Amino acid sequence: MNQMAVSTDTLEIERMEATLVRQQQAFEARPFPTYEERVQALKSLIAALKRNKHRIVEAVDADFEGRAAFETLQVEVMGPILQARHAISRLRRWMKPSRRSTELLFAGNKAWVEYQPKGVVGIVGAWNFPLYLSLGPLVAALAAGNRAMIKMPELAPRTRQVMTELLAECFSEDQVAVFGGEVEEAKVFTRLHFDHLIFTGAPEVGRQVMKAAAENLVPVTLELGGKSPAIIGKGANVRDAALRIAHGKSFNAGQICVAPDYVLVPRGKGAAFAEAVKAAFESLHESPESSDEYTSIVSDRHARRLHMLIEEAEAKGAQVTRCGAAGANHRRIPLHIVTEVKDDMLIAREELFGPILPVIEYETLDEAIAYIRQRPRPLALYPLGISGAELKRLTRETHSGGVTVGDWAWHVFQHDMPFGGIGNSGMGSYHGEEGFVALSHGKAIFRRRSWFPTQLFYPPYGRFVQKLALRLYLGKS
């Protein structure tokens, strides 16, 4: 059995290496796909997603052992389609050379930037949204004229099979290829000599990926998550804010890199807010343990971790409010709201990635801002019931990958805006025009007019024009 596993692993690694060579050779043969070719690739992807949407729902549901069909259709299918449609509508403008101005000294000459495909892009997706977090980067790669190799997460084997077949309907393997495998294959994949690498996952793994990519000087885009805070203003509509947070923590059972990780509420309102969130959650999910509309935790190991976090917080004095009735399914975990949170609790330090909501009280906006700034920079920030000068302060004095005001995570679904992290939550973007630029080489081109006398700047130095130029920009010597 072990020999068979080793043999399978070796074959997959050899296939990765051979496919990269084939894709590099294919790119060298066609280094600049036309606008029409790129649009056709994106349209083919859209059509394949529509054709296979029911298979995708079934595969993801099987991998999770319970995933809400609407959540799969909304994110895994509609998300990449919206991103591809947006790219198609903007691609002609993105591909146009960008005119730039010359320095006054070189007036009359011409300068522009051309966006050139980089080559082969490596994409490492994540298990929580195995299609969206693989196909989103693929849309950007195809729009920029690249070829792509995708490493699917090991926790999504059925989804990988469907995606392999779906992409084979649209592309040959020398344009887009899909790979599986466990940790060893993932390590080999991130060490390949790509022209760009996009990784979605945990910060600690992101550091290893960046180190591996650095061996070949491969540029990376990292989307790493983190503890994204929601901040409830003193004048907020508590019931409305609680509904938004309850939805954010129950969608995909909180297994989202941009889920609200914890909530800051005004001093003295923690218990009342916890009750409002409980009521909101139970209005959305009456019986989460048995409902087809509530998603399971992806594996036993991940479920055990969440149960351990709750038990550790209770042991250290936290008050835990459990939403919904007790059930036998330990992987369909309803929302747990935690008050009396202390800094030494794991829930205060680790990204939760599940239906646990710490509620932390603050006295002033200064205190809330300081609390956020004392921690690693998050992927998202959610102010609710905060506006005007306070909102401006909050967005300017804290760092986060993105912000949704008055709700959670909807900025991610706006494909004309960049999506990415900062600091511990990642680097780079792959949505919208920023994604196109990130996966292109912006080549600066300067064209000297035949009559322009650049020789005036040649040696011997000290001539009149040279002295005049230095005096104009530097002043008298």
N, C-alpha and C positions, 0 to 999 in steps of 0.2 A: 504493500500500500504506500509506504514512504517512498520507495523507488519510483512508483508511478507518479506521486506528487512532485518529486524532484524533476522527473522527466518532463511533466507538464509545464512546470515553472520554467525550465530551461527552454522549452519550445516557445513559450510566450515571450521570453526575453529575446530569443533569437529573432522572433517575428518582429518585435519592436525595432531592433537594430536594422533588420533588412528593409522594413517599411520606411524607416527614416531615409535610408539611402535612396530608395526608389522615389520618394517624394522630393528629395533634394534634386535628383536628376530630372524629374518632371518639371520642377520649378525652373531649373536652369534652361530647359527647352522652351518654356513659356513664362518668362519672368515678369510679364505685365499683362494680366488678364484684362480684357476690354470691359467697358461699362456693361455692355450687353451680356457678356459671360457671367459677370458677378451677379447681375440682376436675375439671370436665369437660375443660377445656383440657389439664390435665396428663395425664389418662387418655387423651385423644386422642393426645398425643405418645408416650406409652408404647406404645400400640397400633401407631402408625405405625413406630416403631423396630423392634418385633418383626416387622412385616410386611416391612420392607425390610432386615433384617439381612444377608442374603446379597448384596444389591446394594451395601450399605455396605462389606462385606469386599472385594468386587471393585473398587470405586472407589478405596478407600484403597490397596489393593495396586497398582493401576495408577499412582496418583500417586507412590508411593514407588518403583515398579518393584521391588517385593518387600517386603511387610509381612506378618509372621506373622499368620495369620487369628485365632488365639486372642487375641493382643494387641489386635487391633481389636475383637473381640467383647467382651472383658473391659472395655476402657476406653471405646471409642467408643459401644458399644451398652448394655452393662450399667451402666456408670457413670451416664449420665443417667437410666436407668430407676430405679436405686436412689435417686438424688437426688429424682426426682419422687415415688416411692412414699413416701419419708420426708416430703416436704412435704405430701402428701395426708394422711398420718396425724397431722400436727401442726397443720395449717392452721387448724382451728377455734379452737384455743387461741391461736395467733399473732394471729389477727384480733380476738380479744376485747379491748375496751378495758382498759387496765392501770390499776387503781386506785392512786392515790398519796395520801400523807398531806399534810395542810396544816400550815403553821406553827401553833404553839400560839396565836399571836395571832388566828388565823383558824379556830380549832376550831369545829366544827359545820357548816362549809361542805363542799363536795365538790370533789375534784380527780381528774382521770384523764388518760390519754394515749390517743389514738386513732391507729391506724396507717393512713395514707391513701396510696393509690397516688401515685407521683410524676408519672407521665404516660408519656412515650416514653423507653425506655432504648436507648442505642446500645451494641452489643457488637462488639468487634474480636477475632476469634479468632486462633489461632496454627496454623502448619502442622504442628507435631509431633503434635498430636491435634486435627485440624480440627473434628471433631464435638463431642467432649467439652468442649473449651475454648470452644465456641460455645453448645452446648445446656445446659451447666451453668449459666452465667449466665442463659440463657433460662428455665430452670426457676425460678430465684429471681425473675426479673422477672414471670413469669406468676403465681406464688404471691402476689406482692405486689400483683397487679391491674393491672400495667402492660402497655403495648404495646411491641414491640421491633423494631429494625432491626439486622440482623447483617451485618457486613462479613467475608466469608470470605477466607482467605489466598490469594495468587496462585499459590502452589505446589501448591494442591489443587483444580484445575479440575474434575476428574471427581467428587470428593467434593462440591464445591459444587453441581454439577448434581443429584446424588442428593438432597442436603439440601433444595434448592429445591423439588424435586418432593415430597419427603417432607412438608415443612411445608405445602405447598399442599394436601395431603390433609386437613390439620387446621384451617388458619387462612386467612382472607382476608388480603390484603396490607395492609389497614388495621389488622390486629392483629399479624402477624409477617411481615417481609419480609427477603429475602436478597439480598446484592449481591456482585459480584466486582470485578474490576479490579486495576490495578497500584498503584504507589506514589502516583501523583497522585490516584487515586480515594480511597485511604486517607487522604490528607491532607485532602481535602475532607470526607470522612466525619467525621473527628475535629473538624472546625470547625463542624459542624452544631449547632443550638441544641437539643440533647437536654435531658431533665430529669435524666439521669444517664448516665455513660459508663463502660463496663467495657473495659479493655484488657489483653490478655495478650501479652507479648513481651519484648524486650530492654530493659535499663535505659536505654540511650541513646535508644531510640525512645520509651520511656515519658516521658522528659523533654519531648520534642517534643509528644507527645500532651497532656500536662498543660498545656503552654504554649498549645496551640491551644484546648483546652477552656476555659482561663482567660479567653479573649476574650469568651465568653458566660456566664462564671461557672457553668459546668457542673461539678457535683461528679463526681469520678472515683474509680474503684476500679482499682488497678494491680496486676497479678500479673506480676512481672518476673524471677524466677529468681535466679541468682547462684551462687557457689561454696559448695555445701552440703557441710560436712565430715562424715565418719564418724570416730569416735574408738574405737580398740580399747583396752580396759582391760588392765592387766597380768595379770589373772587370767582373761582371756577364753579360750573354746574357739576356738582359731585356725581349725580346719577349719570350724566352724559359721559363725564371723564371715566367713571368706573366701567361703563359699557365698552368704551374704546379699549381700555386696558384689558378687560376680560376677553375681548375678541383677540387682541394681540397675543395673549398668553394661552388661548385655547386653539388658535389656528395652527394646524399641524402639531397639536399638543405642545406648543411652545418651542418646537425643534427648528428654530429659525435664527439665523445669525443676527437679524435685525429685530427680534422680539424684544419688547420692553423687559429688561432684566430685573430692574427694581424700580420702585416709585418713591419719590420724595414728596411728602405731603406737609402742609402747615402743622405746626406744633399743636397737639391736642386733638387732631382730627384723624389720627391713624386708625383707631378702632372703628370709627364711623365709616371711614373710607373702605376698610376691609369688609365690613358688612355690605356696603354698596356693591363692591366687586363680587362678593359671593352671590348676591341677589342677581346681578347681571349675568354671571356665568351660568347659574341655574336656569335663567330664562333662555339662554342659548342652548344649553345641554342638560336636559332633564335627567337623563340616565347615561352619563358618559361611559360607564363600564360596558354597556351593552349596545350603545348607539353606533350605527353605521356612519354617522356624521361626526364622530369624534375619533381622532387618529390615535393609533397605538404608539407607544415608545418602540423604537426600531428594533431593539434586541433586549434579551434578558440582562445582559451586562449593563446596558445603559439604564434600564429600569432599576436595577439594584443600586446603581450610583445615586439616582434620584431619591430613592427610599432612604439611603444612608445619609444624604444631605439633610433630609427632613428630620431624621432621628437625632443627628448630631446637633442641629439647631435647638430641638426640644430639650436635649440633655443639658444644654448651656443656658436654658431659661427662656427661650423664645416661646411665644404663643402662636400656635398653628391653628388656622381655621380651614377645615377641609370642606370643599364644596361637593355636594352630591352625596348619595348614600354609599355605604361601604359595599364593595363588590369583591368577587373572587379573582378577577382578572388583574394581576399585578402589573401588567404592561399597559392597560388602559387607565392611566393615572389621572384622576380629576385635578383641578386646580387646588393648590395648597397656598393659602395666604399667610405670611409670616410677619408678625409684629414683635416688638421688643427685640429688635435685631442688634447684635453687638459685632464690633469689628473683628473679633477673633473667631467668628463663626465662618465656616466654609462658604455658606451662601452669600456672605458679604464680600468674599474674595474671588471665588471662581465664577466663570461664566456658567449659567445654570442649564441652558439648552433643554428646558422642559417646563412643565406646568407648576413652577414654584415662583411665588411673587413676594419678595421681601418688601415691606413697607417701612420707610424710614422717615422720621419727622425732622423738620427744620424750622428755625425761628425766623430768619430773614433771607431775602434773596442772596445777600452776600454769603451767608452760611451755605446755602444750596450750591452756589457757584464754586465755593471753596471745596466742598465735598467732592464735586465732579472733577475739579482740577487736580486734586490730590491723588487721583487714581489714573490708571492707564487710559489713554484717549479712546473713546468708544466708537463703534461703527455708526451709531445713530443717536439722536436726541429728540425727545418728544415733550415739548411744552404744551400743557393744556390749561386753558383759562389764564394765559399770560399774553399780554399784548403791549403795544406802544413802546415806551422807553425801556420797560423791563424786558420785553422780548428782544429788543435790540441789544441790550446789555448781555443777555443770556447767550445769544448767537455769536456775539463778538468776543466775549470773554471766556468762552469754553470752546474746545475743539472737538469735533466729531466728524465722521465721514459724511453724514447728511442729516437733514432735519425734516420732520413732518410736524407742522404746527396744528394743534387741535385734534390729532389722531395719531396713528402709529403707521410707519413703514410705507405709506402710499407714495412717498418720493421715489422709492425703488421702482415703481411701476410706470414712472414717467420717463420714457426712453429718449427724450430729448435732453436729459440731464445726465451728468456723469454719476456713476455709482462706484464707490470705493471707500477705503478706509484711510486712516492717518495714524502714524505711530504704531502702537500695538495692534490696532485693528486693520492694518494693511497699508498698501501703497499702490498707486495707480488706479485707473478706471477702465472699464470696458463697455460702457453704455454710450450711446449717442456719438456725437462727433469726436468727443474725447477718446472713445474706444477706437474709432477709426484712426485717429492720429497716433494713439499708443502702439497700434499694430502696423504702422507704416513708418518708413524712414523719411523724415522731412528733409529732403535734399536741397540745400541752399545753392542757387545757381546765379552767378554774376556774369553778365555779358558786356564786355568792353566794346564800345563803338570804335570802328576802325580809325576814326579821326581823333580819338581822345588821347592826349599826350601823357600817358603814365610814365613815360621815360623822364619826365621832369622830376620824378622822385628818385631816379637812379643816381649813383655816384657819378662824379665827385660831389660831395655834399657841401652846403654852404652857399649855393646859388640863390639868386633873388627870389624865385618862386618858392623854394624850400623855406627860406627865412620868413617870407610872407605868411606861409601856411602855419609855421610854428608860432609866429607872433599872433596870428588871428585866434588860435585855439589856446595857446599857453601864456600869452602876454609877453611883455618885454623880458628879456633874459637879465 
